[in-house]
Amino acid sequence: MVALEGTHALQWNKLCHIYTRFCQQVADSLACGMLAALGAVLIAAVSARNLFRLYPSMLPPPPTTCSG
């Protein structure tokens, strides 16, 4: 945001006007990082689902009622 807007209180200029390639590379790297993080979350969720499907619940079975 500082690169896009600058900071008037500190008298910093907008960096994107000076370094146009820098802003594009930062935006691309942030997008790639977010995609990688979402992919890691998706892979972890699928892995956890498959792991928990292998093992039955450790809770005791519900009591059965005998009629008769």
HELIX and SHEET records of a PDB file:
HELIX    1   1 VAL A    2  GLU A    5  1                                   4    
HELIX    2   2 LEU A   15  ILE A   18  1                                   4    
HELIX    3   3 THR A   20  LEU A   54  1                                  35    
END                                                                             
